Amino acid sequence: MTQETKVLYNGDCPVCSFEIGHYRTYAETRDLPIRFDDLNGPDLAQWGLDADTAARRLYVLHEGEVSSGVDAFLVLWRQMPRWRWLGRVIGLPGLRQTATFTYDRLLAPAIYRWHLRRMARRGQSPESSASRSELRQ
């Protein structure tokens, strides 16, 4: 039996939701053992992360190991036949380092700052996401 891969993402983030929506649809239509947890839902506690930390990047749990950032994408892409080629390409020496730098220094911080601005406009703090998830339980 194949172990389930779990993906933690920010469902309140339009960029994150859009991208994860593609992966979720693909995984569900092919009955792949991948579960998608919104950090704003009740499953956040199982990850051992607070909402603010979880909102900063993508996290994937596979075979008992948590990966984040580009490494998380590589793990996720390996689980989906349609995306394996991308995982192989991005995983190549040189490209992996470039992708990691780009994600860690440019993309993830920009998306996180956007997330904080959206939350501030709503009058929420990053920790309030955790409070909302506790209310849903």
A tleap script that builds the chain and sets N, CA, C and O, in Angstrom:
source leaprc.protein.ff14SB
mol = sequence {
  NMET THR GLN GLU THR LYS VAL LEU TYR ASN
  GLY ASP CYS PRO VAL CYS SER PHE GLU ILE
  GLY HIE TYR ARG THR TYR ALA GLU THR ARG
  ASP LEU PRO ILE ARG PHE ASP ASP LEU ASN
  GLY PRO ASP LEU ALA GLN TRP GLY LEU ASP
  ALA ASP THR ALA ALA ARG ARG LEU TYR VAL
  LEU HIE GLU GLY GLU VAL SER SER GLY VAL
  ASP ALA PHE LEU VAL LEU TRP ARG GLN MET
  PRO ARG TRP ARG TRP LEU GLY ARG VAL ILE
  GLY LEU PRO GLY LEU ARG GLN THR ALA THR
  PHE THR TYR ASP ARG LEU LEU ALA PRO ALA
  ILE TYR ARG TRP HIE LEU ARG ARG MET ALA
  ARG ARG GLY GLN SER PRO GLU SER SER ALA
  SER ARG SER GLU LEU ARG CGLN
}
set mol.1.N position { 0.838 -1.184 0.000 }
set mol.1.CA position { 0.000 0.000 0.000 }
set mol.1.C position { 0.884 1.250 0.000 }
set mol.1.O position { 1.860 1.324 0.747 }
set mol.2.N position { 0.549 2.204 -0.819 }
set mol.2.CA position { 1.301 3.442 -0.912 }
set mol.2.C position { 0.902 4.375 0.221 }
set mol.2.O position { -0.282 4.564 0.503 }
set mol.3.N position { 1.912 4.955 0.866 }
set mol.3.CA position { 1.634 5.883 1.956 }
set mol.3.C position { 1.124 7.207 1.397 }
set mol.3.O position { 1.584 7.677 0.356 }
set mol.4.N position { 0.174 7.793 2.103 }
set mol.4.CA position { -0.407 9.058 1.683 }
set mol.4.C position { 0.605 10.195 1.819 }
set mol.4.O position { 1.336 10.278 2.807 }
set mol.5.N position { 0.635 11.053 0.829 }
set mol.5.CA position { 1.425 12.280 0.860 }
set mol.5.C position { 0.484 13.389 1.291 }
set mol.5.O position { -0.642 13.478 0.802 }
set mol.6.N position { 0.941 14.239 2.208 }
set mol.6.CA position { 0.108 15.327 2.707 }
set mol.6.C position { 0.750 16.657 2.316 }
set mol.6.O position { 1.964 16.836 2.423 }
set mol.7.N position { -0.085 17.573 1.866 }
set mol.7.CA position { 0.363 18.885 1.423 }
set mol.7.C position { -0.309 19.938 2.297 }
set mol.7.O position { -1.528 19.924 2.461 }
set mol.8.N position { 0.479 20.846 2.856 }
set mol.8.CA position { -0.047 21.942 3.655 }
set mol.8.C position { 0.137 23.229 2.868 }
set mol.8.O position { 1.246 23.569 2.456 }
set mol.9.N position { -0.962 23.937 2.666 }
set mol.9.CA position { -0.927 25.163 1.866 }
set mol.9.C position { -1.873 26.188 2.473 }
set mol.9.O position { -2.680 25.866 3.346 }
set mol.10.N position { -1.765 27.422 2.003 }
set mol.10.CA position { -2.598 28.517 2.496 }
set mol.10.C position { -3.791 28.705 1.569 }
set mol.10.O position { -3.659 29.299 0.498 }
set mol.11.N position { -4.940 28.211 1.968 }
set mol.11.CA position { -6.144 28.325 1.163 }
set mol.11.C position { -6.673 29.741 1.030 }
set mol.11.O position { -7.478 30.017 0.140 }
set mol.12.N position { -6.231 30.652 1.909 }
set mol.12.CA position { -6.631 32.053 1.803 }
set mol.12.C position { -5.795 32.815 0.784 }
set mol.12.O position { -6.134 33.946 0.435 }
set mol.13.N position { -4.722 32.223 0.307 }
set mol.13.CA position { -3.835 32.875 -0.655 }
set mol.13.C position { -4.300 32.538 -2.069 }
set mol.13.O position { -4.343 31.364 -2.437 }
set mol.14.N position { -4.650 33.550 -2.870 }
set mol.14.CA position { -5.123 33.276 -4.228 }
set mol.14.C position { -4.092 32.526 -5.085 }
set mol.14.O position { -4.461 31.642 -5.858 }
set mol.15.N position { -2.822 32.868 -4.954 }
set mol.15.CA position { -1.775 32.193 -5.726 }
set mol.15.C position { -1.674 30.730 -5.295 }
set mol.15.O position { -1.652 29.827 -6.131 }
set mol.16.N position { -1.614 30.509 -3.990 }
set mol.16.CA position { -1.492 29.151 -3.450 }
set mol.16.C position { -2.708 28.298 -3.820 }
set mol.16.O position { -2.569 27.159 -4.266 }
set mol.17.N position { -3.897 28.866 -3.629 }
set mol.17.CA position { -5.132 28.134 -3.933 }
set mol.17.C position { -5.219 27.760 -5.407 }
set mol.17.O position { -5.635 26.654 -5.753 }
set mol.18.N position { -4.825 28.684 -6.266 }
set mol.18.CA position { -4.866 28.426 -7.703 }
set mol.18.C position { -3.943 27.260 -8.066 }
set mol.18.O position { -4.354 26.328 -8.757 }
set mol.19.N position { -2.705 27.320 -7.599 }
set mol.19.CA position { -1.739 26.266 -7.934 }
set mol.19.C position { -2.130 24.936 -7.306 }
set mol.19.O position { -2.144 23.910 -7.986 }
set mol.20.N position { -2.445 24.944 -6.035 }
set mol.20.CA position { -2.821 23.704 -5.353 }
set mol.20.C position { -4.111 23.146 -5.933 }
set mol.20.O position { -4.292 21.929 -5.975 }
set mol.21.N position { -5.005 24.012 -6.377 }
set mol.21.CA position { -6.233 23.548 -7.024 }
set mol.21.C position { -5.956 22.668 -8.230 }
set mol.21.O position { -6.646 21.672 -8.445 }
set mol.22.N position { -4.953 23.027 -9.016 }
set mol.22.CA position { -4.569 22.193 -10.162 }
set mol.22.C position { -4.067 20.830 -9.698 }
set mol.22.O position { -4.466 19.794 -10.230 }
set mol.23.N position { -3.189 20.846 -8.700 }
set mol.23.CA position { -2.640 19.587 -8.188 }
set mol.23.C position { -3.737 18.721 -7.568 }
set mol.23.O position { -3.773 17.508 -7.778 }
set mol.24.N position { -4.626 19.351 -6.806 }
set mol.24.CA position { -5.715 18.607 -6.154 }
set mol.24.C position { -6.627 17.949 -7.187 }
set mol.24.O position { -6.955 16.768 -7.070 }
set mol.25.N position { -7.033 18.713 -8.193 }
set mol.25.CA position { -7.902 18.163 -9.238 }
set mol.25.C position { -7.229 16.987 -9.927 }
set mol.25.O position { -7.849 15.947 -10.148 }
set mol.26.N position { -5.962 17.159 -10.263 }
set mol.26.CA position { -5.203 16.089 -10.922 }
set mol.26.C position { -5.147 14.849 -10.024 }
set mol.26.O position { -5.412 13.736 -10.478 }
set mol.27.N position { -4.801 15.047 -8.754 }
set mol.27.CA position { -4.671 13.919 -7.821 }
set mol.27.C position { -6.010 13.216 -7.604 }
set mol.27.O position { -6.068 11.987 -7.569 }
set mol.28.N position { -7.077 13.987 -7.459 }
set mol.28.CA position { -8.391 13.392 -7.201 }
set mol.28.C position { -8.910 12.615 -8.410 }
set mol.28.O position { -9.480 11.535 -8.250 }
set mol.29.N position { -8.720 13.153 -9.618 }
set mol.29.CA position { -9.227 12.456 -10.802 }
set mol.29.C position { -8.452 11.169 -11.076 }
set mol.29.O position { -8.940 10.294 -11.790 }
set mol.30.N position { -7.271 11.050 -10.525 }
set mol.30.CA position { -6.462 9.848 -10.718 }
set mol.30.C position { -6.374 9.000 -9.455 }
set mol.30.O position { -5.629 8.022 -9.404 }
set mol.31.N position { -7.136 9.382 -8.445 }
set mol.31.CA position { -7.180 8.647 -7.176 }
set mol.31.C position { -5.783 8.454 -6.585 }
set mol.31.O position { -5.455 7.378 -6.084 }
set mol.32.N position { -4.969 9.503 -6.648 }
set mol.32.CA position { -3.624 9.451 -6.077 }
set mol.32.C position { -3.704 9.640 -4.564 }
set mol.32.O position { -4.562 10.379 -4.082 }
set mol.33.N position { -2.827 8.986 -3.814 }
set mol.33.CA position { -2.875 9.102 -2.349 }
set mol.33.C position { -2.223 10.399 -1.865 }
set mol.33.O position { -1.187 10.380 -1.201 }
set mol.34.N position { -2.846 11.513 -2.208 }
set mol.34.CA position { -2.349 12.827 -1.797 }
set mol.34.C position { -3.494 13.564 -1.117 }
set mol.34.O position { -4.596 13.660 -1.658 }
set mol.35.N position { -3.217 14.083 0.076 }
set mol.35.CA position { -4.212 14.854 0.824 }
set mol.35.C position { -3.738 16.296 0.915 }
set mol.35.O position { -2.555 16.557 1.132 }
set mol.36.N position { -4.657 17.220 0.749 }
set mol.36.CA position { -4.339 18.640 0.769 }
set mol.36.C position { -4.980 19.278 1.996 }
set mol.36.O position { -6.204 19.302 2.123 }
set mol.37.N position { -4.144 19.795 2.900 }
set mol.37.CA position { -4.617 20.428 4.132 }
set mol.37.C position { -4.456 21.942 4.018 }
set mol.37.O position { -3.356 22.445 3.786 }
set mol.38.N position { -5.551 22.648 4.180 }
set mol.38.CA position { -5.523 24.103 4.219 }
set mol.38.C position { -5.048 24.511 5.615 }
set mol.38.O position { -5.598 24.051 6.615 }
set mol.39.N position { -4.039 25.363 5.687 }
set mol.39.CA position { -3.524 25.772 6.997 }
set mol.39.C position { -4.575 26.506 7.821 }
set mol.39.O position { -4.404 26.671 9.028 }
set mol.40.N position { -5.651 26.944 7.194 }
set mol.40.CA position { -6.741 27.633 7.891 }
set mol.40.C position { -7.796 26.666 8.407 }
set mol.40.O position { -8.815 27.091 8.952 }
set mol.41.N position { -7.562 25.381 8.241 }
set mol.41.CA position { -8.519 24.362 8.670 }
set mol.41.C position { -8.063 23.656 9.930 }
set mol.41.O position { -7.031 23.997 10.510 }
set mol.42.N position { -8.835 22.673 10.348 }
set mol.42.CA position { -8.558 21.984 11.605 }
set mol.42.C position { -7.329 21.085 11.584 }
set mol.42.O position { -6.876 20.651 12.643 }
set mol.43.N position { -6.776 20.792 10.405 }
set mol.43.CA position { -5.644 19.870 10.325 }
set mol.43.C position { -4.295 20.513 10.630 }
set mol.43.O position { -3.289 19.806 10.690 }
set mol.44.N position { -4.242 21.827 10.824 }
set mol.44.CA position { -2.973 22.509 11.062 }
set mol.44.C position { -2.260 21.964 12.294 }
set mol.44.O position { -1.037 21.818 12.281 }
set mol.45.N position { -2.991 21.664 13.342 }
set mol.45.CA position { -2.372 21.176 14.577 }
set mol.45.C position { -1.570 19.901 14.344 }
set mol.45.O position { -0.563 19.675 15.015 }
set mol.46.N position { -1.998 19.074 13.411 }
set mol.46.CA position { -1.291 17.824 13.117 }
set mol.46.C position { 0.089 18.070 12.511 }
set mol.46.O position { 0.951 17.192 12.553 }
set mol.47.N position { 0.298 19.238 11.959 }
set mol.47.CA position { 1.566 19.562 11.316 }
set mol.47.C position { 2.614 20.081 12.298 }
set mol.47.O position { 3.801 20.107 11.974 }
set mol.48.N position { 2.192 20.493 13.490 }
set mol.48.CA position { 3.140 21.018 14.464 }
set mol.48.C position { 3.692 22.382 14.078 }
set mol.48.O position { 4.788 22.750 14.498 }
set mol.49.N position { 2.940 23.131 13.281 }
set mol.49.CA position { 3.340 24.466 12.844 }
set mol.49.C position { 2.268 25.466 13.238 }
set mol.49.O position { 1.082 25.138 13.268 }
set mol.50.N position { 2.688 26.687 13.540 }
set mol.50.CA position { 1.681 27.725 13.756 }
set mol.50.C position { 1.283 28.287 12.399 }
set mol.50.O position { 1.974 28.060 11.405 }
set mol.51.N position { 0.170 29.020 12.352 }
set mol.51.CA position { -0.377 29.522 11.089 }
set mol.51.C position { 0.594 30.457 10.375 }
set mol.51.O position { 0.697 30.423 9.149 }
set mol.52.N position { 1.304 31.287 11.127 }
set mol.52.CA position { 2.235 32.221 10.497 }
set mol.52.C position { 3.388 31.488 9.826 }
set mol.52.O position { 3.749 31.809 8.694 }
set mol.53.N position { 3.961 30.522 10.499 }
set mol.53.CA position { 5.060 29.733 9.911 }
set mol.53.C position { 4.559 28.979 8.685 }
set mol.53.O position { 5.227 28.958 7.651 }
set mol.54.N position { 3.404 28.369 8.796 }
set mol.54.CA position { 2.846 27.595 7.682 }
set mol.54.C position { 2.541 28.463 6.472 }
set mol.54.O position { 2.623 27.992 5.337 }
set mol.55.N position { 2.190 29.724 6.696 }
set mol.55.CA position { 1.841 30.630 5.590 }
set mol.55.C position { 3.064 31.084 4.796 }
set mol.55.O position { 2.916 31.648 3.712 }
set mol.56.N position { 4.237 30.853 5.302 }
set mol.56.CA position { 5.457 31.349 4.664 }
set mol.56.C position { 5.935 30.516 3.482 }
set mol.56.O position { 6.716 31.003 2.664 }
set mol.57.N position { 5.481 29.263 3.375 }
set mol.57.CA position { 5.959 28.390 2.298 }
set mol.57.C position { 5.114 27.126 2.213 }
set mol.57.O position { 4.277 26.870 3.079 }
set mol.58.N position { 5.333 26.352 1.182 }
set mol.58.CA position { 4.633 25.079 1.013 }
set mol.58.C position { 5.321 24.006 1.858 }
set mol.58.O position { 6.548 23.962 1.946 }
set mol.59.N position { 4.514 23.145 2.477 }
set mol.59.CA position { 5.029 22.016 3.249 }
set mol.59.C position { 4.409 20.734 2.720 }
set mol.59.O position { 3.228 20.701 2.377 }
set mol.60.N position { 5.224 19.666 2.656 }
set mol.60.CA position { 4.757 18.355 2.228 }
set mol.60.C position { 5.300 17.318 3.206 }
set mol.60.O position { 6.476 17.338 3.568 }
set mol.61.N position { 4.422 16.414 3.624 }
set mol.61.CA position { 4.807 15.293 4.479 }
set mol.61.C position { 4.699 14.028 3.643 }
set mol.61.O position { 3.623 13.684 3.152 }
set mol.62.N position { 5.829 13.337 3.486 }
set mol.62.CA position { 5.856 12.107 2.697 }
set mol.62.C position { 6.809 11.132 3.369 }
set mol.62.O position { 7.958 11.464 3.658 }
set mol.63.N position { 6.314 9.928 3.610 }
set mol.63.CA position { 7.092 8.866 4.256 }
set mol.63.C position { 7.721 9.340 5.558 }
set mol.63.O position { 8.881 9.049 5.849 }
set mol.64.N position { 6.928 10.080 6.342 }
set mol.64.CA position { 7.358 10.521 7.661 }
set mol.64.C position { 8.292 11.709 7.676 }
set mol.64.O position { 8.720 12.134 8.749 }
set mol.65.N position { 8.622 12.260 6.523 }
set mol.65.CA position { 9.547 13.391 6.448 }
set mol.65.C position { 8.836 14.629 5.921 }
set mol.65.O position { 8.149 14.579 4.901 }
set mol.66.N position { 9.009 15.740 6.627 }
set mol.66.CA position { 8.423 17.012 6.206 }
set mol.66.C position { 9.456 17.768 5.376 }
set mol.66.O position { 10.598 17.956 5.795 }
set mol.67.N position { 9.032 18.191 4.204 }
set mol.67.CA position { 9.858 19.022 3.330 }
set mol.67.C position { 9.160 20.356 3.165 }
set mol.67.O position { 7.942 20.451 3.315 }
set mol.68.N position { 9.937 21.390 2.854 }
set mol.68.CA position { 9.332 22.693 2.616 }
set mol.68.C position { 9.995 23.355 1.424 }
set mol.68.O position { 11.092 22.986 1.004 }
set mol.69.N position { 9.288 24.352 0.891 }
set mol.69.CA position { 9.838 25.107 -0.230 }
set mol.69.C position { 9.977 24.264 -1.484 }
set mol.69.O position { 9.118 23.438 -1.792 }
set mol.70.N position { 11.067 24.480 -2.203 }
set mol.70.CA position { 11.309 23.752 -3.452 }
set mol.70.C position { 11.380 22.258 -3.195 }
set mol.70.O position { 10.871 21.471 -3.994 }
set mol.71.N position { 11.997 21.856 -2.103 }
set mol.71.CA position { 12.060 20.419 -1.787 }
set mol.71.C position { 10.661 19.828 -1.654 }
set mol.71.O position { 10.434 18.688 -2.059 }
set mol.72.N position { 9.721 20.588 -1.092 }
set mol.72.CA position { 8.335 20.117 -0.975 }
set mol.72.C position { 7.701 19.957 -2.354 }
set mol.72.O position { 7.016 18.969 -2.614 }
set mol.73.N position { 7.930 20.928 -3.234 }
set mol.73.CA position { 7.409 20.807 -4.596 }
set mol.73.C position { 7.991 19.573 -5.282 }
set mol.73.O position { 7.269 18.853 -5.971 }
set mol.74.N position { 9.275 19.325 -5.103 }
set mol.74.CA position { 9.901 18.159 -5.743 }
set mol.74.C position { 9.269 16.858 -5.264 }
set mol.74.O position { 9.013 15.958 -6.064 }
set mol.75.N position { 9.020 16.758 -3.967 }
set mol.75.CA position { 8.369 15.566 -3.418 }
set mol.75.C position { 6.964 15.428 -4.005 }
set mol.75.O position { 6.571 14.343 -4.436 }
set mol.76.N position { 6.210 16.527 -4.021 }
set mol.76.CA position { 4.843 16.499 -4.546 }
set mol.76.C position { 4.839 16.110 -6.022 }
set mol.76.O position { 4.065 15.244 -6.433 }
set mol.77.N position { 5.683 16.733 -6.810 }
set mol.77.CA position { 5.720 16.444 -8.246 }
set mol.77.C position { 6.087 14.988 -8.532 }
set mol.77.O position { 5.605 14.411 -9.507 }
set mol.78.N position { 6.932 14.391 -7.693 }
set mol.78.CA position { 7.293 12.968 -7.886 }
set mol.78.C position { 6.102 12.039 -7.681 }
set mol.78.O position { 6.097 10.915 -8.184 }
set mol.79.N position { 5.096 12.501 -6.947 }
set mol.79.CA position { 3.912 11.685 -6.670 }
set mol.79.C position { 2.866 11.754 -7.784 }
set mol.79.O position { 1.896 10.996 -7.783 }
set mol.80.N position { 3.073 12.670 -8.732 }
set mol.80.CA position { 2.070 12.894 -9.776 }
set mol.80.C position { 2.715 12.679 -11.150 }
set mol.80.O position { 3.555 13.476 -11.567 }
set mol.81.N position { 2.327 11.606 -11.857 }
set mol.81.CA position { 2.968 11.291 -13.145 }
set mol.81.C position { 3.065 12.470 -14.115 }
set mol.81.O position { 4.080 12.629 -14.793 }
set mol.82.N position { 2.045 13.275 -14.184 }
set mol.82.CA position { 2.062 14.407 -15.119 }
set mol.82.C position { 3.152 15.429 -14.796 }
set mol.82.O position { 3.632 16.123 -15.692 }
set mol.83.N position { 3.543 15.527 -13.540 }
set mol.83.CA position { 4.497 16.541 -13.092 }
set mol.83.C position { 5.890 15.983 -12.798 }
set mol.83.O position { 6.792 16.743 -12.450 }
set mol.84.N position { 6.078 14.679 -12.931 }
set mol.84.CA position { 7.391 14.093 -12.612 }
set mol.84.C position { 8.515 14.698 -13.437 }
set mol.84.O position { 9.617 14.916 -12.933 }
set mol.85.N position { 8.233 14.967 -14.703 }
set mol.85.CA position { 9.273 15.545 -15.564 }
set mol.85.C position { 9.767 16.873 -14.995 }
set mol.85.O position { 10.962 17.162 -15.046 }
set mol.86.N position { 8.846 17.690 -14.446 }
set mol.86.CA position { 9.231 18.964 -13.876 }
set mol.86.C position { 10.107 18.759 -12.642 }
set mol.86.O position { 11.082 19.482 -12.435 }
set mol.87.N position { 9.758 17.783 -11.839 }
set mol.87.CA position { 10.572 17.457 -10.672 }
set mol.87.C position { 11.976 17.025 -11.065 }
set mol.87.O position { 12.953 17.401 -10.418 }
set mol.88.N position { 12.071 16.234 -12.130 }
set mol.88.CA position { 13.402 15.804 -12.598 }
set mol.88.C position { 14.220 16.996 -13.100 }
set mol.88.O position { 15.411 17.107 -12.809 }
set mol.89.N position { 13.576 17.876 -13.850 }
set mol.89.CA position { 14.289 19.031 -14.404 }
set mol.89.C position { 14.724 19.986 -13.290 }
set mol.89.O position { 15.896 20.356 -13.211 }
set mol.90.N position { 13.787 20.385 -12.431 }
set mol.90.CA position { 14.106 21.322 -11.354 }
set mol.90.C position { 15.086 20.704 -10.363 }
set mol.90.O position { 15.846 21.423 -9.715 }
set mol.91.N position { 15.078 19.384 -10.240 }
set mol.91.CA position { 15.984 18.700 -9.329 }
set mol.91.C position { 17.411 18.593 -9.828 }
set mol.91.O position { 18.289 18.161 -9.082 }
set mol.92.N position { 17.665 18.975 -11.069 }
set mol.92.CA position { 19.023 18.904 -11.611 }
set mol.92.C position { 19.956 19.873 -10.883 }
set mol.92.O position { 19.555 20.974 -10.504 }
set mol.93.N position { 21.217 19.443 -10.693 }
set mol.93.CA position { 22.183 20.360 -10.061 }
set mol.93.C position { 22.236 21.681 -10.829 }
set mol.93.O position { 22.195 21.702 -12.060 }
set mol.94.N position { 22.325 22.736 -10.108 }
set mol.94.CA position { 22.328 24.065 -10.710 }
set mol.94.C position { 20.918 24.625 -10.786 }
set mol.94.O position { 20.649 25.710 -10.271 }
set mol.95.N position { 20.021 23.891 -11.426 }
set mol.95.CA position { 18.628 24.343 -11.493 }
set mol.95.C position { 17.972 24.295 -10.113 }
set mol.95.O position { 17.215 25.192 -9.741 }
set mol.96.N position { 18.270 23.247 -9.369 }
set mol.96.CA position { 17.690 23.131 -8.020 }
set mol.96.C position { 18.130 24.303 -7.144 }
set mol.96.O position { 17.312 24.901 -6.446 }
set mol.97.N position { 19.406 24.625 -7.181 }
set mol.97.CA position { 19.914 25.732 -6.378 }
set mol.97.C position { 19.293 27.061 -6.830 }
set mol.97.O position { 18.944 27.899 -5.999 }
set mol.98.N position { 19.159 27.246 -8.139 }
set mol.98.CA position { 18.556 28.466 -8.665 }
set mol.98.C position { 17.088 28.553 -8.267 }
set mol.98.O position { 16.616 29.610 -7.848 }
set mol.99.N position { 16.365 27.438 -8.397 }
set mol.99.CA position { 14.951 27.414 -8.015 }
set mol.99.C position { 14.795 27.670 -6.521 }
set mol.99.O position { 13.897 28.403 -6.108 }
set mol.100.N position { 15.661 27.073 -5.712 }
set mol.100.CA position { 15.601 27.261 -4.262 }
set mol.100.C position { 15.859 28.718 -3.905 }
set mol.100.O position { 15.138 29.302 -3.096 }
set mol.101.N position { 16.881 29.300 -4.503 }
set mol.101.CA position { 17.180 30.712 -4.248 }
set mol.101.C position { 15.994 31.589 -4.644 }
set mol.101.O position { 15.581 32.464 -3.883 }
set mol.102.N position { 15.457 31.354 -5.824 }
set mol.102.CA position { 14.341 32.151 -6.329 }
set mol.102.C position { 13.121 32.022 -5.430 }
set mol.102.O position { 12.477 33.020 -5.106 }
set mol.103.N position { 12.799 30.792 -5.024 }
set mol.103.CA position { 11.640 30.567 -4.154 }
set mol.103.C position { 11.879 31.184 -2.773 }
set mol.103.O position { 11.038 31.925 -2.264 }
set mol.104.N position { 13.041 30.870 -2.169 }
set mol.104.CA position { 13.317 31.309 -0.799 }
set mol.104.C position { 13.511 32.817 -0.670 }
set mol.104.O position { 13.085 33.415 0.318 }
set mol.105.N position { 14.140 33.423 -1.645 }
set mol.105.CA position { 14.502 34.839 -1.529 }
set mol.105.C position { 13.537 35.791 -2.229 }
set mol.105.O position { 13.455 36.966 -1.871 }
set mol.106.N position { 12.807 35.290 -3.226 }
set mol.106.CA position { 11.934 36.179 -3.998 }
set mol.106.C position { 10.463 35.797 -3.901 }
set mol.106.O position { 9.656 36.574 -3.391 }
set mol.107.N position { 10.103 34.610 -4.385 }
set mol.107.CA position { 8.691 34.236 -4.503 }
set mol.107.C position { 7.995 34.061 -3.156 }
set mol.107.O position { 6.988 34.717 -2.889 }
set mol.108.N position { 8.522 33.186 -2.314 }
set mol.108.CA position { 7.858 32.927 -1.032 }
set mol.108.C position { 7.748 34.194 -0.181 }
set mol.108.O position { 6.678 34.452 0.370 }
set mol.109.N position { 8.815 34.999 -0.050 }
set mol.109.CA position { 8.658 36.238 0.734 }
set mol.109.C position { 7.642 37.207 0.129 }
set mol.109.O position { 6.890 37.849 0.862 }
set mol.110.N position { 7.613 37.319 -1.191 }
set mol.110.CA position { 6.648 38.232 -1.829 }
set mol.110.C position { 5.215 37.756 -1.592 }
set mol.110.O position { 4.338 38.559 -1.273 }
set mol.111.N position { 4.979 36.458 -1.747 }
set mol.111.CA position { 3.633 35.918 -1.525 }
set mol.111.C position { 3.255 36.052 -0.050 }
set mol.111.O position { 2.101 36.340 0.268 }
set mol.112.N position { 4.218 35.845 0.852 }
set mol.112.CA position { 3.943 35.986 2.283 }
set mol.112.C position { 3.606 37.441 2.639 }
set mol.112.O position { 2.672 37.689 3.400 }
set mol.113.N position { 4.358 38.398 2.095 }
set mol.113.CA position { 4.058 39.819 2.361 }
set mol.113.C position { 2.662 40.165 1.842 }
set mol.113.O position { 1.917 40.900 2.491 }
set mol.114.N position { 2.317 39.637 0.682 }
set mol.114.CA position { 0.981 39.855 0.125 }
set mol.114.C position { -0.075 39.290 1.079 }
set mol.114.O position { -1.106 39.917 1.320 }
set mol.115.N position { 0.195 38.103 1.614 }
set mol.115.CA position { -0.694 37.462 2.593 }
set mol.115.C position { -0.876 38.369 3.811 }
set mol.115.O position { -2.000 38.562 4.275 }
set mol.116.N position { 0.220 38.925 4.332 }
set mol.116.CA position { 0.128 39.799 5.504 }
set mol.116.C position { -0.680 41.061 5.200 }
set mol.116.O position { -1.465 41.514 6.032 }
set mol.117.N position { -0.487 41.623 4.011 }
set mol.117.CA position { -1.268 42.809 3.633 }
set mol.117.C position { -2.756 42.480 3.537 }
set mol.117.O position { -3.591 43.265 3.985 }
set mol.118.N position { -3.096 41.322 2.955 }
set mol.118.CA position { -4.498 40.920 2.865 }
set mol.118.C position { -5.093 40.742 4.258 }
set mol.118.O position { -6.225 41.152 4.513 }
set mol.119.N position { -4.330 40.133 5.150 }
set mol.119.CA position { -4.815 39.912 6.518 }
set mol.119.C position { -4.987 41.242 7.249 }
set mol.119.O position { -5.958 41.422 7.982 }
set mol.120.N position { -4.061 42.165 7.057 }
set mol.120.CA position { -4.156 43.471 7.708 }
set mol.120.C position { -5.393 44.221 7.227 }
set mol.120.O position { -6.071 44.880 8.015 }
set mol.121.N position { -5.686 44.119 5.932 }
set mol.121.CA position { -6.894 44.775 5.406 }
set mol.121.C position { -8.153 44.188 6.031 }
set mol.121.O position { -9.151 44.889 6.201 }
set mol.122.N position { -8.106 42.915 6.372 }
set mol.122.CA position { -9.253 42.259 7.013 }
set mol.122.C position { -9.272 42.503 8.525 }
set mol.122.O position { -10.230 42.142 9.208 }
set mol.123.N position { -8.198 43.121 9.037 }
set mol.123.CA position { -8.110 43.348 10.478 }
set mol.123.C position { -7.709 42.106 11.242 }
set mol.123.O position { -8.054 41.960 12.415 }
set mol.124.N position { -6.978 41.198 10.586 }
set mol.124.CA position { -6.558 39.945 11.218 }
set mol.124.C position { -5.053 39.936 11.403 }
set mol.124.O position { -4.313 40.573 10.654 }
set mol.125.N position { -4.614 39.205 12.409 }
set mol.125.CA position { -3.192 38.955 12.591 }
set mol.125.C position { -2.914 37.553 12.062 }
set mol.125.O position { -3.846 36.760 11.928 }
set mol.126.N position { -1.650 37.223 11.754 }
set mol.126.CA position { -1.351 35.872 11.271 }
set mol.126.C position { -1.806 34.778 12.228 }
set mol.126.O position { -2.187 33.691 11.794 }
set mol.127.N position { -1.766 35.060 13.523 }
set mol.127.CA position { -2.177 34.060 14.509 }
set mol.127.C position { -3.677 33.823 14.494 }
set mol.127.O position { -4.140 32.784 14.965 }
set mol.128.N position { -4.457 34.778 13.954 }
set mol.128.CA position { -5.914 34.612 13.958 }
set mol.128.C position { -6.349 33.461 13.072 }
set mol.128.O position { -7.441 32.925 13.260 }
set mol.129.N position { -5.513 33.061 12.097 }
set mol.129.CA position { -5.837 31.892 11.278 }
set mol.129.C position { -5.925 30.655 12.150 }
set mol.129.O position { -6.795 29.806 11.956 }
set mol.130.N position { -5.012 30.556 13.120 }
set mol.130.CA position { -5.051 29.412 14.039 }
set mol.130.C position { -6.318 29.458 14.872 }
set mol.130.O position { -6.934 28.422 15.119 }
set mol.131.N position { -6.716 30.648 15.307 }
set mol.131.CA position { -7.942 30.763 16.085 }
set mol.131.C position { -9.146 30.334 15.272 }
set mol.131.O position { -10.027 29.649 15.791 }
set mol.132.N position { -9.202 30.728 13.993 }
set mol.132.CA position { -10.322 30.327 13.125 }
set mol.132.C position { -10.362 28.815 12.977 }
set mol.132.O position { -11.440 28.221 12.970 }
set mol.133.N position { -9.194 28.184 12.858 }
set mol.133.CA position { -9.206 26.732 12.675 }
set mol.133.C position { -9.677 26.029 13.934 }
set mol.133.O position { -10.318 24.981 13.855 }
set mol.134.N position { -9.365 26.599 15.109 }
set mol.134.CA position { -9.849 25.998 16.345 }
set mol.134.C position { -11.354 26.101 16.448 }
set mol.134.O position { -12.003 25.195 16.971 }
set mol.135.N position { -11.924 27.202 15.952 }
set mol.135.CA position { -13.376 27.367 15.983 }
set mol.135.C position { -14.086 26.364 15.076 }
set mol.135.O position { -15.219 25.977 15.359 }
set mol.136.N position { -13.448 25.945 14.007 }
set mol.136.CA position { -14.069 25.022 13.046 }
set mol.136.C position { -14.124 23.595 13.582 }
set mol.136.O position { -14.886 22.773 13.072 }
set mol.137.N position { -13.329 23.293 14.599 }
set mol.137.CA position { -13.283 21.916 15.093 }
set mol.137.C position { -14.491 21.528 15.886 }
set mol.137.O position { -14.580 20.395 16.360 }
savepdb mol mol.pdb
quit
